[in-house]
Amino acid sequence: MRALVTGGAGFLGSHLCERLLAEGWEVVCMDNLSTGDMANIEHLMGGGGFRFLKVDVTDYIHVPGEVHRVFHFASPASPIDYLEMPIPTLKVGSLGTHKALGLAHAKGARFVMASTSEVYGDPLEHPQKESYWGNVNPVGPRGVYDEAKRFSEALVMGYHRFHGLETRIVRIFNTYGPRMRLNDGRALPAFMSQALRGEDITVFGDGTQTRSFCYVDDLIEGIWRLSESDEPFPVNIGNPAEMTIKEFAETVVELTDSGSTITYHPLPEDDPQQRRPDITRAQEILGWQPRVRLDEGLKRTLEYFKTKVRVG
């Protein structure tokens, strides 16, 4: 069996490539390296079952030979990235998804779409079920990412209904683990790198906004199970253990034994106040739920960040 992973040199994509290889699949990894990093996949290079193609998926994409599954994970995925690259973010969600779907259709491959909890926007329903349509500001600064993913989902379902393409949609909630970029603007790499350097921990807002953090191995397990299932409609994959950003910052300070203090800064526009997945469908359809405790996941992630953060 052979899979294409777009965005395969990114944080999640590289872990997915690893999992597919472990399952005995051949993997074609496609990435333009705008936010991906060759360091994430260099340990996979040289194996007979892995091939890397530097390609922008918003252009014409071609993979010779059979392809049995397409995992579309290409996209900027952090606020810093999609605020700096608004047009590429919109293009990869629209044109890129269209190109990847076209390839899957031509090859008769199953298509797995990496969507996001951001489709729920600043939710008025809590926790968020897949049936919730969201509260998104389409003209706000985050809209370029939120609406790109919402359009992607609509496009995927269009191919499913019109062409009969086998499709799967995973709505990914906050995920952490090794290979996160230090400067990607998300809470964990920011907090952990600041704590390791002994700098102030930057919390935006008053820290009462909540998130639910899922360790990357758990997430990839859920994605694998969904890809093997018969479920064409969106499924939430995330950890329902909710905590405030202030509590999360305090946890990181304690874990790193840092002398850092927490400082507060204005909250970015349209930043969601609450985020927690309802994972009932994942439990019922996939038999999935997160296994890695936050303390264990953070310890594993800390070991990775220690190799990346320059102290002093």
N, C-alpha and C positions, 0 to 999 in steps of 0.2 A: 504494500500500500504506500502511496506517495501523497504528501501534503504540501501545499503552498502556504506559507505564513507571511503575510504582508506586515511590515513593521516588526519583523522578526529579530532585529538587533536592538529593540527597545527593552525596557524593564520587563514587562509582562511577556512580550513576544519571545524573548530569549529563553525564559523559563518554559514557555510552551514548546519551543523547539526541542529543548532538552527532554521534556516529557514524551513528545512524539517519538523521538529517537529511542527512548527507553522502552516504548511500546513496540519497537521493531519497525517503525515507519521510516521511509526515506523522506527527507525534508528539503524543500527549496525555500530558502529564506530570502525575502525581498525587502529592501529598505533603502531609502535615499539618504539616510544618516543625518537628517536635519535635527532629530532629537535622539536617534539611536546611536549606538557606540559599538565599534568593532570589538572592543574589549569584552563586551558581553557575550560574544559568540566565538572568540578566538580559540577557546578550548574545544569547540565543536568542529573546527576546521581540520581538514586533512582526513577525516573519516569518510569512508566510501558512501555513506548514506546522507551526507550533508553537503549542500551547495548554496553559496551566497551569490545573490545578484544585486548590484547597486542600481536600483531602478526607482523612479518616481511613479507611483501607481496612478497618478492623475494623467499620465501619458499612456500611450498604447503599451499593454503588457502582453508578453507571450512566454509561455513555458512549453518547450517541446516535450513530447511524450505524454504518458498518462498522468492525470492528476485526479485523485479520488476524493480529496477534501481541500477546501479553501478556507483558511482562517484569516479574516480581514481585521487586522489589529493595527493598521497604519493610521496614525493621527497624532498630532500634538495632544497631550493629555493633562497638562498642568496649567494653571492660570498664567504663569509667566510665559509659557510657550505660546498659548493661543492668543494672548494679548499682544505678543510681539509678532505673531504670524497669523493674523486674522484671515487673510485671503487664502493662504495655503490650508488652513484648518477647514474652511468652508469647502475648498476644492477637494480635499481628500475625503470629506464626508459625502460629497455629491458625485463628482467625476470619478474619484478613486473607488468608491463603492460600486458605481456603475461599471467600471472597467473590471473590477474583481468579480462581480456578478456575471458579467459577460463571459469571462474566462470559465467560471464554474459551469455556466450553462453549456458552453461549447464542449467542455470536457465531460459533462454528465456527473460533475462532482457535487458533493454535499457542501453547503456554504454555511460557515459559522461567523456571525457578526459580533464584534466586540462593541456593545453599546455601553451605556453608563447610567449611573444613578442621577446624573445631571439632567436627564430628560424629565425628571420630576421638578426641577428648578428649586425654588424656595418653597417646600411643600406645605400645603394646607391640610394634608392627611398624614397622620403619623401613627405607627410606622408606615412605610410606603409599600403598597401592594402593586403588583403588575397591572392591575385594573385601573389604577389612578392615572389620569391624563396629564397631571403636572400643572405647575404654576411658573411658567417661564416668561421672562421678559425678552421678546425677540429682538428689541433694538438696544438692549443693554450691552455692556462690554463682554459679558459671558455668553451672550446670545450666539456668537459665532461658533462656539463649541456645542452649546445645548441644542441649537437648531440644526446644526450639521448632523448630530447624532439622531435627532428626531426624524430628519429627512432620510437618513440612512435606513432607519427601521421601516419607514414607509416604502422605500425603494425595495428593500429585501422582501417585504410582504407582497409587493407588486409582482416581483419575479416568482414568488411562491404561488400566488393565485393565478397569474396569467400563463406562466411558462411551466408550472408544475415543478419548479426547482425545489429540491430538498433544502430547507433553510432552518437555521437555529439562531436565536438572538439571546445573548447573555448581557444582562444589565449589571455591570460591575460597580460595586461600592468600594469605598476607600480601602486600598490595598497597600501593604508595605512589605519590605524585605530587602535582601541583598540585590544590588544592581540599580537601586534608585539613584538618580543623579543628585549630587549635593546641592546644586543650584536650581532645582526644578520648581522651587517655590512652594512645595507642599509641606505640610506641618512636620512630618517625621524627619525628613532630611534636614530641614531648617533647624529644628529643635536639637537633633542629635549632633549636628556639626557645631552648633553654637555651644552646646554643653561641653563637648570635647575640647573646645578651644577656651572654655571658661568665659565666654562672652555672654551678654544678656540674652535671655530667651525672648524672642519677639512673638507676642501674641496679638493678633488683630481683633479689635472689638474688646468686650469685657471678659472674653473667655468662657461665657456661658453657652455659646453655641455648641452643638453636639455633633459628633461624628461616630462612626462605628468602623473599627479597624480590623481588617482580615489579613492574615498572613498569606504570603504569595503561594505557598505550597497548597494550602486549603483552596484558594481560588482556582488554581490550575486543575486540581482534582475535580472541582465542580464543573469547570469548562469541559474537561475531558468527558465526564459523565453526560453532560448535555449533548456533546457532539456525537455520542454513541446512542442517544435516545431518539425517540420518534416525535419529540415535542417541537412544533414549528413556531409557537408563540413565545414572547419574551419571558425569561426566567431571571429573577434576582439571584445573584451570588454575592454574598457578603456576610459579615459577622454581625448579628443583631445585638451584641454587647455594646451598648451606647455609653459614651462618656463625654464630659465637657472638654473643650480644648484646654482649659486651664488645668483640669485633672490630668490630661495627657501630658502637658508640659511638665507638671510636677513629677509625674511618673518617670519621664526621661531624665530629669535632673537627679532623682534618687538613684536610678539605675546606673548613671554614669559617675555618681559620687562627685558631682560638679559643684562648684561654688557659685554657679550662675544664678542670677536673679531674673524674675519674670518682669518684662516691661510690656506696656499696653499701647497699641497704636490704632489709628482709625480703621474701622472695618471697610474692606473694599465693597464697591457697589454690587448689589444683588448676591452677596455671599449668603448661602443658605443658613438658616438658623438651626435647623434640625435635619438629621440624616440618619435613618436606621431602616434597614431592609426588613420586610416581612418575608421570611424564607419558607413559608408553608409549602409553596409549590415545589421548591427545590427539594424539600424533605420528602414530599409525597411522590413526585415524579422521578427524582434522581436518587433518592435515598441518601441525600447529601446534607451534611451540616459541618461547620468548622470544627476542627479538632485541636488546633494549636492554641494554647493559652497565650494571652498578651505578654505575660512576663517571659515566657519561653521564646516567643517570636521576636521580642525586642532584644533579647540576649543574642540571638543569632544575627540579627541585623546590626547590632552594635559591633560585633566582631568584624563584620564587613566594613563598616564605616571607620573603624580604627585603622584600617589599611589605606583609607582614602583621605582622611583629614590630616592636614599638617598642623601640628600643635607647636606654638612658640615661634 
